[in-house]
C-alpha cells in the first residue's frame, strides 16, 4: 500500500489581486495533483502572505496579521468545496487565525473531501512571530493527530519539526505521515527544517513530507527572501533505498516566479512493517526516562 501526495512549493511573487485569485491558483494546483492520482496536496506555511499584494495602502506591519486573518477566513470559504469537487484533501498551508482573545495563532488548515476542517496551531514560534513591532502571535498548546484515508497523520509547522520534545510526544502515536508546511528565509533555515524532518523520519520510523514558500510576496515587510524545495523523507532502511530520501527537489529562491509541484508515493505498508519489527536496529518509542545525567567532572 502506498499513498500518493503532492507537495506544492508556492512562489509568493505571483501577486494575486484578490483572495479569489489566490483560491483559483490553489485550485489549479489541486486539479493537477488530483489528475496525477494524489489523495492530498500540501501547501506551505504562510501561503496566505501572497495576499499582501493587495493590502490596504499604509497598513503597518502590526496590522498585517489582522488583514491576513481576514483573508484566511475568506480563503477557507472559497476553498471549502474544492476537496469534494476534485477528490483531494487540501492543506491550505498556514495562516493567522483569531484566538478569541484579540490575538492570533499561526494555524495550518486541512480541508478534506468528507467535509472536515482539521486545524493545527504552530506550537513553537520564531522570534519574528513574537515581535511586538510586527507579527505578534500566540503559540498553540495542543498537538492534534488525525485519521485520513486510513492513515494516522499529524501536522508540524516549520520550527515545530525542529523540536525533539514534540517528537517524544508523537512517538507513542505511531503516525504514518507527518506533514510539514514551512517558510524559511535563508538556506540555513531550509537545511534546519529539512535536516530535522529527516531525523524525525528516522526516530519515529515514519514518513515526513515537507514543502515551503519561495520568492517574496509583493508588499511584504517581513520576508524579503524565501528558500525552499520539497521532500518526502522515510526511514533509513534497506527496503527504502538506504538513504532516507524518497523524493527531493533542491532548494531554490524562486527567482523565476514559478511554483514547483512534486508527486510522491508514501510507502505506508513498508514503513508499518518496519515499525512492527522488521527494522534493522530501531528500538521503538524509546524514552530516556531511565537515564540520569552525571555531574560534570
C-alpha positions as CSV (number, residue, x, y, z in Angstrom):
1,X,0.0,0.0,0.0
2,X,1.3,3.4,-1.0
3,X,-0.4,6.8,-0.5
4,X,0.2,9.4,-3.2
5,X,0.6,13.1,-2.2
6,X,1.5,16.3,-3.9
7,X,4.0,18.8,-2.4
8,X,3.4,22.3,-3.8
9,X,6.2,24.8,-3.3
10,X,4.3,28.1,-3.7
11,X,6.0,31.1,-5.3
12,X,4.7,34.1,-3.4
13,X,5.7,36.6,-6.1
14,X,2.7,35.7,-8.4
15,X,0.9,38.6,-6.5
16,X,-2.8,37.7,-6.7
17,X,-5.1,40.7,-7.0
18,X,-7.7,39.1,-4.6
19,X,-8.4,36.2,-2.2
20,X,-10.5,34.7,-5.0
21,X,-7.5,34.8,-7.3
22,X,-5.4,33.0,-4.7
23,X,-8.1,30.4,-4.3
24,X,-8.2,29.8,-8.1
25,X,-4.4,29.5,-8.1
26,X,-4.6,26.8,-5.4
27,X,-7.5,25.1,-7.2
28,X,-5.4,24.7,-10.4
29,X,-2.6,23.1,-8.3
30,X,-5.1,20.8,-6.7
31,X,-6.6,19.8,-10.0
32,X,-3.1,19.0,-11.3
33,X,-2.4,16.9,-8.2
34,X,-5.7,15.0,-8.5
35,X,-5.0,14.3,-12.2
36,X,-1.7,12.7,-11.1
37,X,-3.5,10.5,-8.6
38,X,-2.7,12.3,-5.4
39,X,-5.0,12.0,-2.5
40,X,-3.7,15.0,-0.6
41,X,-1.9,18.2,-1.6
42,X,0.3,20.1,0.9
43,X,0.8,23.9,0.5
44,X,3.4,25.8,2.6
45,X,3.4,27.8,5.8
46,X,2.1,31.4,5.3
47,X,0.9,30.7,1.7
48,X,-1.6,33.4,2.7
49,X,1.2,36.0,2.6
50,X,0.6,36.3,-1.1
51,X,-2.4,38.4,-0.2
52,X,-0.1,41.2,0.9
53,X,0.0,42.1,-2.8
54,X,-3.4,43.8,-2.3
55,X,-3.1,45.0,1.3
56,X,-4.5,48.5,2.1
57,X,-2.2,51.4,1.5
58,X,-0.3,52.4,4.6
59,X,-1.0,49.2,6.5
60,X,1.6,48.9,9.2
61,X,3.4,45.6,10.0
62,X,1.4,45.4,13.2
63,X,-1.8,45.3,11.2
64,X,-0.8,42.6,8.8
65,X,-1.9,39.7,10.9
66,X,-5.5,41.0,11.2
67,X,-5.6,41.7,7.5
68,X,-4.2,38.2,6.6
69,X,-6.5,36.6,9.1
70,X,-9.5,38.1,7.3
71,X,-8.1,36.9,4.0
72,X,-7.7,33.5,5.5
73,X,-11.4,33.3,6.5
74,X,-12.4,34.2,3.0
75,X,-9.9,31.8,1.5
76,X,-11.3,28.9,3.6
77,X,-14.8,29.8,2.5
78,X,-13.7,30.0,-1.2
79,X,-11.9,26.7,-1.0
80,X,-14.1,24.5,1.2
81,X,-15.9,22.9,-1.7
82,X,-12.6,22.0,-3.6
83,X,-11.7,18.7,-1.9
84,X,-15.1,17.1,-2.7
85,X,-15.0,18.6,-6.2
86,X,-11.6,17.3,-7.1
87,X,-11.3,14.3,-4.8
88,X,-8.2,15.5,-3.0
89,X,-7.6,16.7,0.6
90,X,-6.1,20.2,0.6
91,X,-3.7,21.5,3.3
92,X,-4.1,25.2,2.6
93,X,-0.7,26.0,4.3
94,X,-0.9,28.1,7.4
95,X,-2.4,31.5,8.2
96,X,-3.2,33.7,11.2
97,X,-6.4,32.7,12.9
98,X,-8.0,34.8,15.7
99,X,-7.7,33.2,19.1
100,X,-10.8,34.9,20.5
101,X,-8.7,37.0,22.9
102,X,-7.6,39.7,20.5
103,X,-4.5,37.7,19.3
104,X,-3.7,35.3,16.5
105,X,-2.2,31.8,16.1
106,X,-0.3,30.6,13.1
107,X,-2.6,27.7,12.1
108,X,-2.5,25.1,9.4
109,X,-5.9,24.2,7.9
110,X,-6.6,20.9,6.2
111,X,-9.8,20.5,4.2
112,X,-11.0,17.0,3.4
113,X,-13.4,15.6,0.8
114,X,-15.7,14.3,3.6
115,X,-16.1,17.9,4.8
116,X,-13.7,18.1,7.7
117,X,-11.8,21.2,8.7
118,X,-8.7,20.0,10.6
119,X,-6.6,22.6,12.3
120,X,-3.1,22.6,13.9
121,X,-1.6,25.6,15.6
122,X,2.1,26.2,15.4
123,X,3.5,25.3,18.9
124,X,6.9,26.9,18.9
125,X,7.2,30.4,17.4
126,X,10.1,32.1,15.8
127,X,11.5,35.4,17.2
128,X,9.8,37.2,14.3
129,X,6.4,35.7,15.3
130,X,6.8,37.1,18.8
131,X,7.9,40.6,17.8
132,X,5.7,43.3,19.3
133,X,6.5,45.6,16.3
134,X,5.4,43.2,13.6
135,X,3.8,39.7,13.6
136,X,3.0,39.2,17.3
137,X,1.4,35.7,17.5
138,X,0.3,33.3,20.2
139,X,1.7,29.7,20.3
140,X,-0.7,26.8,20.3
141,X,-0.8,24.3,23.2
142,X,-2.3,21.1,21.6
143,X,-0.9,18.6,19.2
144,X,-3.7,17.1,17.0
145,X,-3.2,13.7,15.4
146,X,-6.0,12.7,13.0
147,X,-7.0,9.9,10.7
148,X,-7.3,10.4,6.9
149,X,-7.7,7.8,4.2
150,X,-6.8,5.1,6.6
151,X,-3.6,6.8,7.7
152,X,-2.7,8.4,11.1
153,X,-1.3,11.8,10.4
154,X,-0.1,14.9,12.2
155,X,0.9,18.4,11.1
156,X,4.0,20.1,12.5
157,X,4.5,23.7,11.2
158,X,8.1,24.6,10.2
159,X,10.0,25.2,13.5
160,X,7.9,22.6,15.3
161,X,9.7,19.8,13.3
162,X,12.9,21.0,14.9
163,X,11.7,20.3,18.4
164,X,12.8,16.8,19.7
165,X,10.4,17.2,22.6
166,X,7.5,17.1,20.2
167,X,8.9,14.0,18.6
168,X,8.9,12.3,22.0
169,X,5.2,13.2,22.4
170,X,4.5,11.8,18.9
171,X,6.4,8.5,19.3
172,X,3.6,6.7,21.0
173,X,1.0,7.9,18.4
174,X,2.9,6.0,15.6
175,X,1.9,8.4,12.8
176,X,2.1,7.1,9.2
177,X,2.7,10.6,7.8
178,X,3.9,13.9,9.2
179,X,3.1,17.0,7.1
180,X,5.4,20.0,7.4
181,X,4.4,23.3,5.8
182,X,7.3,25.6,6.1
183,X,8.7,29.1,5.4
184,X,12.4,29.7,5.6
185,X,14.1,33.0,4.7
186,X,17.6,31.6,4.1
187,X,19.3,28.4,3.0
188,X,20.3,27.9,6.6
189,X,16.7,27.8,7.6
190,X,15.9,25.4,4.8
191,X,18.6,23.0,6.0
192,X,17.5,23.2,9.6
193,X,13.9,22.3,8.8
194,X,14.7,19.6,6.2
195,X,17.5,18.1,8.2
196,X,15.3,17.8,11.3
197,X,12.5,16.4,9.2
198,X,14.7,13.6,8.0
199,X,15.8,13.0,11.6
200,X,12.1,12.7,12.7
201,X,11.5,10.1,10.0
202,X,14.3,8.0,11.4
203,X,13.5,8.3,15.1
204,X,9.7,7.9,14.6
205,X,10.0,5.3,11.9
206,X,7.6,7.2,9.7
207,X,7.3,9.4,6.6
208,X,7.7,13.1,6.7
209,X,6.6,15.4,3.8
210,X,7.9,19.0,3.7
211,X,7.5,22.0,1.3
212,X,7.9,25.7,1.7
213,X,7.2,29.0,0.1
214,X,9.8,30.6,-2.3
215,X,10.1,34.1,-3.8
216,X,8.8,37.1,-2.0
217,X,5.3,38.5,-1.7
218,X,4.6,41.8,-3.2
219,X,4.1,44.2,-0.3
220,X,5.9,42.0,2.2
221,X,7.6,43.7,5.2
222,X,9.0,40.6,6.9
223,X,10.2,38.0,4.4
224,X,12.2,39.6,1.6
225,X,13.5,36.3,0.5
226,X,12.3,32.7,0.8
227,X,14.2,29.5,0.0
228,X,12.8,26.0,-0.1
229,X,12.4,22.8,-2.0
230,X,10.2,19.8,-1.5
231,X,11.0,16.4,0.1
232,X,9.5,13.2,1.3
233,X,11.7,11.6,3.9
234,X,11.4,8.0,5.0
235,X,13.3,5.8,7.5
236,X,16.9,4.9,6.6
237,X,16.3,1.2,5.8
238,X,17.5,-1.1,3.1
239,X,13.9,-1.7,1.9
240,X,13.5,2.0,1.3
241,X,16.8,2.7,-0.5
242,X,19.1,3.2,2.5
243,X,19.4,7.0,2.5
244,X,16.1,8.1,3.9
245,X,15.1,10.2,0.9
246,X,12.2,9.1,-1.2
247,X,11.8,12.3,-3.1
248,X,13.7,15.6,-3.0
249,X,13.9,18.8,-5.0
250,X,16.9,21.0,-4.3
251,X,16.2,24.4,-2.7
252,X,15.7,27.5,-4.9
253,X,14.9,31.1,-4.2
254,X,12.1,31.4,-6.7
255,X,13.7,34.0,-8.9
256,X,11.9,32.5,-12.0
257,X,8.5,33.2,-10.5
258,X,7.3,29.7,-10.9
259,X,5.8,27.2,-8.4
260,X,7.1,23.7,-8.0
261,X,4.8,20.7,-7.6
262,X,6.2,17.3,-6.7
263,X,4.3,14.0,-6.7
264,X,5.4,11.5,-4.1
265,X,4.3,8.0,-3.0
266,X,4.3,7.4,0.7
267,X,5.4,3.7,1.3
268,X,2.8,3.2,4.1
269,X,2.8,-0.6,4.2
270,X,6.6,-1.0,4.1
271,X,7.0,1.5,6.9
272,X,4.3,-0.1,9.0
273,X,6.1,-3.4,8.7
274,X,9.4,-1.9,9.6
275,X,7.8,-0.2,12.6
276,X,6.3,-3.5,13.6
277,X,9.6,-5.3,13.9
278,X,11.3,-5.6,10.5
279,X,13.6,-2.6,11.0
280,X,17.3,-3.2,11.3
281,X,18.0,-1.5,14.7
282,X,15.0,0.7,15.6
283,X,14.3,0.5,19.4
284,X,10.7,1.6,19.1
285,X,9.3,4.6,21.0
286,X,12.4,4.8,23.2
287,X,12.4,7.0,26.2
288,X,15.3,8.4,28.2
289,X,13.2,8.3,31.5
290,X,15.6,5.8,33.0
291,X,18.7,7.8,32.2
292,X,20.4,10.1,34.6
293,X,23.0,12.8,33.9
294,X,26.1,12.5,35.9
295,X,27.7,15.7,37.3
296,X,30.4,17.2,35.1
297,X,33.8,16.1,36.2
